[in-house]
Amino acid sequence: MNLALFFSKNVSLKTWLETGMFDREIALYKKHEEKGINSSFITYDKEIDVSISSKISSITILHNRFHLSANNYHRLCPLLHTKALKNTDIIKTNQISGSLAAVRAAHLFKKPLVARCGYMHSEFSIRESGAKSRKTKRKLAAEHRLFTNADAIIVTTNSMKKSIVNRLPGVEHKITVIPNYVDTQLFKPKKTQKEYDVIFIGRFSEQKNLHSLLETVTQLNCKTLIIGNGSNAQKLHNQYPSEQIHWLGNMPNSHLPDYINKAKVFVLPSHYEGHPKTLIEAMSCGSAIVGSDAPGIREVISHNNTGLLTKNDPASLLSPISRLLKDPAMMNQLGQQARRFAVNNYSLEVLAEKEYQLFKKLIQY
């Protein structure tokens, strides 16, 4: 079986590598390879470094070797990669962004189209720009075009499925819920010295609400590890100069389990999420979790069972973090239950098989 994956617009393998996503993102396609699926990646790289290609030698990389602008490449890539796309069995999108190229390719070469999306771009846009903004209208139009043209739709949560069905009732039969996966053999509990009280992993964006967490840990004066980056990194460093806060930039996904296991509590204080990968990775490591009672997080965490949910202002975050740090038995219990939940619901092996069965059904393989 041959699969062609269309990357999000402007996203390259280099982007995956620089943001630490590379290992996590390719894990699914390495697992598919075991089932005889040959994958081709349609990316926005203009050059492919040997250090990247050597890591995925079994995957065909179709990139922007023509050095076109991102817009022109997006428009023309179905034609530029005609030979490979003619021979593919399934065309899949990685997200909604850039999906028009995949829709065109599916029509041009008469291939089944799988629309995969990890979060609803339109809903994020509504929160950031408003329901009536031009940006939101463009996102809604892109989703409508993709979902109506797709032969199958993969979403990561039931709330995403409900959102699509409410707007497009005729597509319900196409939708399959396949959560984000985690490599539970890589992300697992380890007996190691706890060097940090709190850990946060993510982008330094307004959505992630890192400011509230930093306010909280400053009040608690607890040792905190922040992994990630953003355009406001230096500003945050200057605003929170505490020696108790340790900053690390982006790093390969495979390095994260060691750091997660060195911390007592994992905190995700976001205003909203899709289906947060770092959260389920921390759960798989058996971490005690504190998450904001927000969309995308409350669907993953069962309060007082697999973690603690709270409002995401500094005063509200302070109580559950402090409570866990004072109660090792509770930390251990929540961590064990979180690990069990992650293994049962988010393991790479189970979810890769579910996607594989969907592919087989589409092409009657």
C-alpha positions in Angstrom: 0.0 0.0 0.0 1.3 3.5 -0.9 0.5 6.5 1.2 1.1 10.2 0.3 1.1 12.6 3.3 0.6 16.3 2.5 2.4 18.5 5.1 0.7 21.6 6.4 1.5 24.7 4.4 5.0 26.1 5.0 5.9 23.1 7.2 9.1 21.1 6.4 11.0 18.2 7.8 13.5 20.9 9.0 10.7 22.5 10.9 9.9 19.2 12.6 13.5 18.8 13.5 14.0 22.3 14.9 10.9 22.2 17.0 11.7 18.7 18.4 8.7 17.1 16.7 10.6 14.9 14.2 10.8 11.7 16.2 7.2 11.9 17.4 5.8 12.7 14.0 7.5 10.0 12.0 6.9 7.2 14.6 3.4 6.5 13.1 4.8 6.1 9.6 7.6 3.8 10.8 4.9 1.7 12.5 2.9 1.7 9.2 6.0 0.5 7.4 5.8 -2.7 9.4 2.4 -3.3 7.8 3.8 -2.8 4.3 2.7 0.8 3.9 5.2 2.8 1.8 4.9 6.5 2.7 5.8 9.6 0.7 6.0 13.0 2.4 5.1 16.1 0.4 7.0 18.8 2.3 7.9 22.4 2.0 11.7 21.8 2.3 13.7 23.4 -0.4 16.7 21.3 0.4 16.9 18.0 2.3 19.9 17.7 4.6 21.6 14.3 4.7 21.2 14.2 8.5 17.4 14.3 8.0 17.1 11.9 5.0 19.3 9.3 6.7 16.8 9.1 9.6 13.9 8.2 7.3 15.6 6.5 4.4 12.6 4.2 3.8 10.3 7.2 3.3 10.2 9.0 0.0 10.6 12.8 0.4 8.9 14.9 -2.2 10.0 18.5 -1.5 10.1 21.9 -3.0 13.4 21.3 -4.9 12.1 23.9 -7.5 12.6 26.7 -4.9 9.1 28.1 -5.6 7.4 30.4 -3.2 5.2 28.6 -0.6 2.0 29.8 -2.3 3.1 28.6 -5.8 4.4 25.3 -4.5 1.2 24.7 -2.6 -0.8 25.4 -5.8 1.4 23.4 -8.1 2.7 20.5 -6.0 0.1 18.0 -7.3 1.5 18.5 -10.8 5.1 18.7 -9.7 4.9 15.3 -8.0 2.6 13.6 -10.6 4.6 10.4 -10.9 4.5 9.6 -7.2 0.9 10.6 -6.7 -0.3 8.5 -9.7 1.1 5.5 -8.0 -0.2 6.2 -4.5 -3.2 4.4 -3.0 -4.2 6.9 -0.3 -3.8 10.7 0.0 -3.8 12.0 3.6 -3.5 15.5 5.1 -1.5 16.1 8.2 -3.6 19.1 9.3 -6.3 21.4 7.7 -3.7 24.0 6.8 -2.5 23.4 3.2 -5.1 20.8 2.6 -6.2 22.4 -0.7 -3.2 20.8 -2.4 -4.3 17.3 -1.2 -7.9 17.9 -2.3 -6.7 18.8 -5.8 -4.4 15.8 -5.9 -7.1 13.5 -4.9 -9.4 14.8 -7.6 -6.7 14.9 -10.3 -5.5 11.3 -9.7 -8.8 9.9 -8.5 -7.4 8.7 -5.1 -9.3 8.4 -1.8 -8.6 11.3 0.5 -8.2 11.0 4.2 -8.6 14.4 6.0 -6.7 14.2 9.3 -6.8 17.1 11.7 -5.5 17.3 15.2 -7.4 20.4 16.1 -10.1 22.6 14.6 -8.4 25.6 13.0 -11.6 27.6 12.9 -12.2 27.2 16.6 -8.7 28.4 17.5 -9.2 31.3 15.1 -12.5 32.3 16.7 -10.8 32.5 20.1 -7.8 34.4 18.7 -9.5 36.7 16.1 -13.3 36.5 16.6 -16.1 34.7 14.9 -16.6 37.3 12.2 -13.0 37.9 11.3 -11.7 37.3 7.8 -9.2 34.8 9.2 -12.0 32.7 10.8 -14.1 32.8 7.6 -11.1 31.5 5.6 -10.5 28.7 8.1 -14.2 27.7 8.0 -14.2 27.7 4.2 -11.0 25.5 4.2 -12.6 23.0 6.6 -15.8 22.9 4.6 -13.9 22.2 1.4 -11.8 19.5 3.0 -14.5 17.7 4.9 -17.0 17.6 2.0 -14.3 16.3 -0.4 -12.8 13.8 1.9 -13.6 10.1 1.7 -12.7 9.7 5.4 -12.1 12.2 8.2 -9.8 11.5 11.2 -10.2 13.7 14.3 -8.5 13.3 17.7 -11.5 14.0 20.0 -15.3 13.4 20.1 -15.8 17.1 20.6 -14.1 17.7 17.3 -16.4 15.2 15.7 -19.5 16.9 17.2 -18.3 20.3 16.0 -18.0 19.0 12.4 -21.3 17.2 12.5 -23.1 20.3 13.8 -21.9 22.3 10.8 -21.9 19.5 8.2 -24.5 16.8 9.2 -24.0 14.9 5.9 -20.4 13.9 6.7 -20.9 12.1 10.0 -20.5 8.7 8.5 -17.0 9.6 7.3 -15.6 10.5 10.7 -13.4 8.3 12.8 -12.0 9.4 16.2 -8.3 8.4 16.5 -6.6 10.3 19.3 -3.0 11.5 19.2 -0.7 8.6 20.0 2.2 8.2 22.4 5.0 5.8 22.3 4.3 4.2 25.7 7.6 2.2 25.6 9.6 5.5 25.2 7.4 7.6 27.5 7.3 5.4 30.6 8.0 5.9 34.3 11.6 5.8 35.4 13.0 5.6 38.9 15.2 8.7 39.0 16.0 11.6 41.3 13.4 14.3 41.2 15.3 17.5 40.3 12.3 19.7 39.7 9.0 20.4 41.4 7.2 21.5 38.2 7.7 21.0 34.5 6.0 22.8 31.5 6.6 21.8 27.9 5.2 23.8 25.0 5.2 26.9 22.8 5.5 30.3 24.5 2.2 31.5 23.0 -0.7 33.3 24.5 -2.8 30.2 24.1 -0.5 28.2 26.5 -0.9 30.8 29.3 2.7 30.3 30.5 2.6 33.7 32.2 0.1 32.4 34.8 2.2 29.4 35.6 5.3 31.5 36.0 3.4 33.8 38.4 2.4 30.7 40.4 5.8 29.0 40.7 7.4 32.3 41.6 5.0 32.6 44.5 5.6 29.0 45.5 9.4 29.4 45.0 9.5 25.9 43.6 12.1 24.6 41.3 10.6 24.7 37.8 11.8 23.5 34.4 10.4 25.2 31.3 11.0 23.4 27.9 10.1 25.2 24.7 10.5 28.5 22.9 8.7 31.4 21.3 9.3 35.0 20.1 8.7 36.3 23.6 11.3 34.0 25.3 13.7 36.7 26.2 10.9 38.9 27.6 9.7 36.0 29.8 13.3 35.3 31.0 13.7 39.0 32.0 10.3 39.1 33.6 10.8 36.0 35.7 14.6 36.0 36.6 14.2 33.6 39.5 17.1 31.2 40.0 14.5 28.6 40.7 13.2 28.7 37.1 15.3 26.8 34.6 14.8 27.3 30.8 15.6 24.9 28.1 14.8 25.5 24.4 13.2 23.0 22.0 14.6 19.5 22.0 14.1 16.2 20.3 10.9 14.5 21.4 12.9 11.4 22.4 14.7 13.4 25.1 11.6 14.5 26.8 10.9 11.3 28.9 14.1 11.9 30.9 13.1 15.4 31.8 9.5 14.6 32.5 10.6 11.9 34.9 12.9 14.3 36.7 9.9 16.5 37.7 7.2 15.9 40.4 4.3 17.7 38.7 3.5 18.4 35.0 1.4 21.5 34.5 -0.5 22.5 31.3 -2.3 25.9 32.0 -3.5 26.5 28.5 -6.7 28.6 27.7 -7.6 25.9 25.1 -6.1 22.9 23.3 -6.9 20.4 20.6 -5.7 17.1 21.9 -2.4 18.0 23.6 0.5 15.6 22.8 2.7 16.7 25.7 -0.1 16.1 28.1 -0.6 12.4 27.1 3.2 11.9 27.0 3.4 13.2 30.6 0.6 10.9 31.6 2.3 8.0 29.9 5.4 8.7 32.1 3.2 8.4 35.2 3.4 12.1 36.1 1.1 13.8 38.5 -0.8 16.2 36.2 -2.3 19.6 36.8 -4.3 20.9 33.9 -6.6 23.9 33.3 -10.3 23.1 33.1 -10.3 24.1 29.4 -11.4 22.6 26.1 -9.0 19.8 24.9 -7.6 19.3 28.4 -10.8 18.5 30.3 -11.5 15.8 27.7 -8.3 14.0 28.6 -7.9 14.5 32.4 -10.4 12.9 34.7 -10.4 15.1 37.8 -9.1 13.4 40.9 -8.5 10.3 38.9 -5.8 10.9 36.2 -4.9 14.4 37.3 -6.3 17.6 38.8 -8.3 20.2 36.8 -8.4 23.8 37.9 -9.0 27.3 36.6 -5.9 28.7 35.0 -5.3 32.0 36.8 -2.3 32.1 39.1 -4.3 31.9 42.3 -6.3 28.9 41.1 -3.1 27.1 39.8 -1.4 27.6 43.2 -3.7 25.4 45.2 -3.5 22.0 43.3 0.3 22.4 42.6 1.0 23.1 46.3 -1.4 20.3 47.3 0.5 17.7 45.2 3.9 18.8 46.2 2.9 18.3 49.9 1.3 14.9 49.2 3.7 12.3 47.6 1.2 9.5 48.0 -1.4 11.5 46.0 1.2 12.3 43.4 2.1 8.6 43.1 -1.6 7.5 42.9 -2.6 10.0 40.2 0.6 9.2 38.2 -0.1 5.5 38.2 -3.7 6.0 37.1 -2.6 8.4 34.4 0.0 5.9 33.1 -2.7 3.2 33.0 -5.1 5.5 31.1 -2.5 6.5 28.6 -1.4 2.9 27.8 -5.0 1.8 27.4 -6.2 4.7 25.2 -3.2 6.4 23.5 -0.6 3.7 22.7 1.0 4.1 19.3 0.5 0.4 18.4 -3.3 0.5 19.0 -3.9 3.7 17.2 -1.6 2.9 14.2 -3.6 -0.3 13.8 -6.9 1.6 13.9 -5.6 4.0 11.1 -4.3 1.0 9.1 -7.7 -0.7 9.2 -9.3 2.6 8.0 -6.9 2.7 5.0 -7.7 -1.0 4.2 -11.4 -0.3 4.2 -11.0 2.7 1.9 -9.2 0.9 -0.8 -10.6 -2.6 0.0 -7.0 -3.8 0.2 
